[in-house]
Structure formats: structure tokens, C-alpha cells
């Protein structure tokens, strides 16, 4: 389990802090006593968890684009971080089909730019680039992908993240090989769920929007199997990885953070769990025969993270859905903030 006391008084730089994962991670770090600087575009959703939780008032928040290499480098230099987490991305598969060039510019050159900033900042000891489980060449097999499997995402989003992995590996080999270099790793995780996600084209936010409006939930691909997990599960992995490689640079590399087999469920099974947690919710299958390609089966093998880092999942899929619904059903922003903090403290036991 991640020991958050490690982060007390650490200077942490985080790209993508206004996003769903970024807001959760920022709040964990703030509660742990870290000094957090964030660099990101404005949140892409309205409402946004970042705004609802007033997270920007608890940290140094810089609004900027990771494609702006100069501004990003200045921000990192001024923050003098010990640890850097790179989460900024264009994260949506369907949007990547509509905007492929922007997706590659953000996800590939954004990675180059943050690594260049880290190269120029001697204070950095640990860097974690967060990618996705979709970086793997998906062969639709029924066992988990290991970190040494081929990288070749199918769609522009997934492929751009595969490229981000390759960029990180090249920089680690080319520029971070000396004794005083920071440890450089990538973290791959599956589909996350949790309270405060207002994104488009994500299953739990779609369920919440439909149910809150008294409408049926529309599911376009109920038979796709994904490694769903609560957002705190993968974030605990990122935090643990950053800590462990800070203490021992030799473990740096690529790591999977996914759920156990019981939480690799179909979209239909996930929505059924949602309906059990939110009484009165109901759904129907409206498959789209000509919709853009999305893999029908994908699972991660997390043996390396468990053995090397001592990481393991704590909340199964039923708990994850229940926790997301708990926050969604709060009837005020203040209650949502209190519930988010309560869940963080419950998960990390502090």
C-alpha cells in the first residue's frame, strides 16, 4: 500500500491537474502535505471536478498547453519539483478519430516537451508518464498483456499513447543514464471510474447523466470487456511507483496497474452494477454497426507491479461503482468535496 507520508513537503509538478484523474491526484497530494504545482489547460468539462472542489485555490495552478515547450519548461524550472507526474493528454478515442492531428500533437509532442523540461531541471528525481492500457497491440486474447508486449495502439488516441511510451523509453536510454539522472517510468492503467467524472463518451458519466435526467441509459457496445477500476486504484500505483523509483532508480521502467480478473467485466455487466447501486436506473442496448473501431477485449497482467512495487488492488468493481454513485448522489458541491476527501482517507487509511 502507498505510504502517503513520503509525500509530505515534497515538491510535486503535475501536468493535466484540471482533469478528472489530475484533480483526484492533486487532492491526494495536498492531503498528504505535498507542495503541488499544476500545469494544464482549463478543464474540458462543465461542470468539472476541479472547479467543484476549488482545487485551484489549494495549490499553484498554471493554465498552459503542454504543446507550448517554452512555457512548460519555465513552469517546471520555477517549481523546482522533486517529482513530476505527466497526465496531460487528449484522452478520448472517439474524439481522436475526429481530431487526429491534435491528438498526436498533444500526446506525443507533449511528452517530448515535458521530458525536455525535466532534462533541464536538476531538482527532479522521479518522473512518471501516465499512458493507458490501450498502448498494446490488441490481439483480442483472453489473458493479460505484460509490459514487454508489442506497443501498437489501433486508433489515433491509443497509437499516440504507444508513441508516448516509445518517446519516454528513448529519452530514458538517451538522456537519463547517468548516476544523477532522475528515474523515468511509464504507468499503464485501464478504464477508471469514480465520482466527479463529467467526461463525454465514458460509461459511468453517461449513466449518471441519463439517470439524473430520468432517461434510460443507452449502451452502444455492451459486450466489450475492459479492466475497469476505481480512480484511486491506479493513482495509488502511480504514487507508489514515483516513490519507489525515487528511493531506488534501478526499478524504473514500465508498469501495469489494473484490476484483478473479477473486475474485468463487460460494459453491460458494469451498467447492470450501476443500476443495482442507483435504484430506478435502467438501460438498453443500441449497438452501432458502423461506429469507429474499439477493442472488444483487453486485460492487463499486473504481476510486475505486485512483485516489484508491492502494489495490489483494494476495491473491486462493485465497490468502485458504489463509490462513484455515492459522490454522484450528493446534493451539493460541499458534500461532494467532503465525500471525495472521505474516500481518499478511507482508501489510503490516514
URWO-V197923 format. One record per pair of residues at least 12 apart in sequence whose ideal C-beta (glycine too) atoms are under 7 Angstrom apart, sorted by the first residue. I is the first residue (numbers start at 1). J is the second residue. Records with the same first field share a line. If there is no record, write none. Layout:
I=J ; J
This chain:
2=236 ; 239 ; 240 ; 348
4=32 ; 348 ; 350
6=243
7=29 ; 32 ; 33 ; 34
8=32 ; 33
9=33 ; 35
10=34 ; 82 ; 83
11=35 ; 79 ; 80 ; 81 ; 82
12=29 ; 34 ; 35 ; 36 ; 81 ; 82 ; 83 ; 85
13=37 ; 76 ; 79 ; 81 ; 84
14=26 ; 36 ; 38 ; 85 ; 87
15=39 ; 40 ; 66 ; 86 ; 87 ; 88 ; 114
16=40 ; 87 ; 88 ; 89
17=38 ; 40 ; 61
18=40 ; 41 ; 42 ; 43 ; 48 ; 50
19=40 ; 43 ; 87
20=49 ; 196 ; 197 ; 199
21=87 ; 192 ; 231 ; 235
22=38 ; 40 ; 87
23=49 ; 50 ; 53 ; 55 ; 196
24=194 ; 231 ; 235
25=85 ; 235
26=38 ; 55 ; 59
27=53 ; 55 ; 340 ; 344
28=235 ; 344
30=58 ; 59
31=341 ; 344
36=59
37=59 ; 60 ; 62 ; 79 ; 81
38=59 ; 61 ; 62
39=62 ; 64 ; 72 ; 75
40=63 ; 88
41=63 ; 65
42=63
45=198 ; 199
47=198
48=198
49=196
52=196 ; 333 ; 336
53=337 ; 340
62=75
66=88 ; 106 ; 110 ; 113 ; 114
67=105 ; 106 ; 109 ; 110 ; 113
69=113 ; 116
72=113 ; 114 ; 117
73=116 ; 117 ; 120
76=117 ; 118 ; 121
77=120 ; 121
80=123
81=123 ; 124
82=123 ; 124 ; 125
83=125 ; 126 ; 242 ; 246
84=118 ; 124 ; 127
85=128 ; 130 ; 238 ; 242
86=111 ; 114 ; 128 ; 129 ; 130
87=130
88=110
89=106 ; 107
90=102 ; 103 ; 106 ; 107 ; 157
92=157 ; 201
93=155 ; 157 ; 158 ; 294
94=201 ; 292
96=155 ; 156 ; 157
97=155 ; 156 ; 292
100=156
103=156 ; 157 ; 160
104=156 ; 160
107=160 ; 161 ; 164
108=160 ; 163 ; 164 ; 167
111=129 ; 164 ; 167 ; 168
112=167
115=168 ; 171
118=182
119=175
124=182
125=182 ; 183 ; 246
126=182 ; 183 ; 242 ; 245 ; 246
127=182 ; 183 ; 184
128=185 ; 187 ; 238 ; 241 ; 242
129=164 ; 168 ; 186
130=187 ; 238
131=161 ; 164 ; 165 ; 186 ; 187 ; 188
132=158 ; 161 ; 188
133=188 ; 189 ; 190 ; 227 ; 258 ; 298 ; 300
134=153 ; 158 ; 161
135=151 ; 153 ; 158 ; 161 ; 162 ; 165 ; 188
136=149 ; 150 ; 151
137=150 ; 151 ; 152
138=154 ; 295 ; 298
140=295 ; 296 ; 297
142=297
144=299 ; 300 ; 301
145=300 ; 301
146=301
147=254 ; 255 ; 256 ; 304
151=165 ; 166
154=293 ; 295
155=292 ; 293
165=186 ; 254
168=184 ; 186
171=184
172=184
183=245 ; 246 ; 249 ; 252
184=252
185=241 ; 245 ; 252 ; 253 ; 254 ; 255
186=254
187=237 ; 238 ; 241 ; 255 ; 257
188=254 ; 256 ; 300
189=234 ; 237 ; 257 ; 258
190=226 ; 227 ; 228 ; 229 ; 258 ; 259 ; 300
191=226 ; 227 ; 228
192=229 ; 230 ; 231 ; 234
193=228 ; 230 ; 231 ; 320 ; 321 ; 324
194=230 ; 231 ; 232 ; 323 ; 324
195=323 ; 324 ; 326 ; 327 ; 328 ; 336 ; 339 ; 340
196=327 ; 336 ; 340
203=267 ; 270 ; 271
204=274 ; 324
207=271 ; 274 ; 281
208=328
211=278 ; 281
216=282 ; 283 ; 284
217=271 ; 281 ; 282 ; 283
218=284 ; 286
219=267 ; 268 ; 271 ; 283 ; 285 ; 286
220=286 ; 287 ; 288 ; 291
221=267 ; 287 ; 294
222=266 ; 267 ; 268 ; 285
223=266 ; 268 ; 296
224=266 ; 267 ; 294 ; 296
225=264 ; 265 ; 266 ; 297 ; 298
226=298
227=258 ; 259 ; 263 ; 264 ; 298 ; 299 ; 300
228=259 ; 263 ; 265 ; 270 ; 317 ; 320
229=258 ; 259 ; 263 ; 313 ; 320
230=315 ; 320 ; 323
232=344 ; 347
233=257 ; 259 ; 313 ; 314 ; 315
234=257
237=255 ; 257 ; 305 ; 311
240=309 ; 311
241=255 ; 309
244=309
251=308
255=304 ; 305 ; 309
256=300 ; 301 ; 302 ; 304 ; 305
257=302 ; 305 ; 311
258=300 ; 302
259=313 ; 317
260=313
262=316 ; 317
263=316 ; 317
264=299
265=317
271=283
273=317 ; 318 ; 321
274=321 ; 325
277=321 ; 322 ; 325
278=325
314=347
323=343
326=339
327=339 ; 340
